[in-house]
Every structure is written in C-alpha cells, then in structure tokens.
C-alpha cells in the first residue's frame, strides 16, 4: 500500500472530485521526524593549482576538509562515505 501527502483544505467540499480528506493526527511532526533522521553533509571548496600540488594530494586534502566539516555538523565519522 502506498500513500502520499499533499497540502489540502480540511474539508472535501472544497476540492472538486474528492470524496474524503483524511488528516493524519501526527502529520504536523512528519517533517521534524524526517529532518531528525536525515544525513549530515560537509562541503569544502578550494582551487588547487595542479602545477604545484599533485591531484591525488589535493583530493586527499579536500576529502579530509569535507569530512571534518561533516563531523563538525554532527555526522558520525563511522558513517562517512567516500
């Protein structure tokens, strides 16, 4: 069984062709639940001059900074993806 959610008036009389509008009593907290279990990310931006810094070294450095940013935002270091 699948379900979906839409913003709708509280009465089906206000929606042509709709026989019944059902409101989930916990619907007001659905977004908060989704936000609380969402993943945290980290971002790092820098221009690396490959003529001075090898690409692999730059990638390792950028990854370390992005992982540090994600961890500082609350990510579990054990769950960081490459």
C-alpha positions as CSV (number, residue, x, y, z in Angstrom):
1,X,0.0,0.0,0.0
2,X,1.4,3.4,-0.9
3,X,0.5,6.8,0.5
4,X,1.2,10.3,-0.4
5,X,0.7,13.7,1.3
6,X,-0.5,16.9,-0.1
7,X,-1.4,20.3,1.3
8,X,-5.2,20.3,1.2
9,X,-8.1,22.1,2.8
10,X,-9.7,20.4,5.8
11,X,-13.0,19.8,4.0
12,X,-13.5,17.6,0.9
13,X,-16.3,20.1,-0.1
14,X,-13.6,22.5,-1.1
15,X,-11.9,20.0,-3.5
16,X,-13.9,19.1,-6.6
17,X,-13.9,15.4,-7.2
18,X,-12.6,14.5,-3.8
19,X,-14.9,12.3,-1.6
20,X,-13.0,12.4,1.6
21,X,-10.0,14.3,3.2
22,X,-8.2,12.4,5.9
23,X,-5.8,14.2,8.2
24,X,-3.1,12.2,10.0
25,X,-3.1,13.4,13.7
26,X,0.7,13.2,13.6
27,X,1.1,15.0,10.3
28,X,2.3,18.2,11.9
29,X,5.5,16.5,13.1
30,X,6.3,14.5,10.0
31,X,8.8,17.0,8.6
32,X,10.5,17.2,12.0
33,X,10.9,13.4,12.1
34,X,12.4,13.4,8.5
35,X,14.8,16.2,9.4
36,X,15.9,14.4,12.6
37,X,16.9,11.2,10.7
38,X,18.4,13.0,7.7
39,X,22.0,12.7,6.8
40,X,24.5,15.4,7.5
41,X,27.0,16.5,4.9
42,X,30.1,18.6,4.7
43,X,31.4,20.8,1.9
44,X,34.8,22.2,1.1
45,X,35.8,24.5,-1.8
46,X,39.3,25.4,-2.8
47,X,41.1,25.8,-6.0
48,X,44.2,23.6,-6.1
49,X,47.0,24.5,-8.6
50,X,47.9,21.1,-10.0
51,X,51.2,22.6,-11.3
52,X,52.2,23.0,-7.6
53,X,50.1,20.3,-5.8
54,X,49.6,16.8,-7.3
55,X,46.0,16.0,-8.0
56,X,45.9,13.0,-5.6
57,X,47.3,15.1,-2.8
58,X,44.7,17.7,-3.5
59,X,41.9,15.1,-3.4
60,X,43.1,13.7,-0.1
61,X,43.3,17.2,1.4
62,X,39.8,18.2,0.1
63,X,38.3,14.9,1.4
64,X,39.8,15.5,4.8
65,X,38.4,19.0,5.0
66,X,34.9,17.9,3.8
67,X,34.9,15.0,6.4
68,X,35.9,17.5,9.1
69,X,33.0,19.8,8.1
70,X,30.5,17.0,8.1
71,X,31.7,15.8,11.5
72,X,31.5,19.4,12.9
73,X,27.9,19.5,11.7
74,X,27.1,16.3,13.6
75,X,27.9,13.4,11.2
76,X,29.1,10.2,12.7
77,X,32.6,9.7,11.4
78,X,32.0,5.9,11.1
79,X,29.2,6.6,8.5
80,X,31.1,8.9,6.2
81,X,31.1,7.7,2.6
82,X,33.9,8.2,0.1
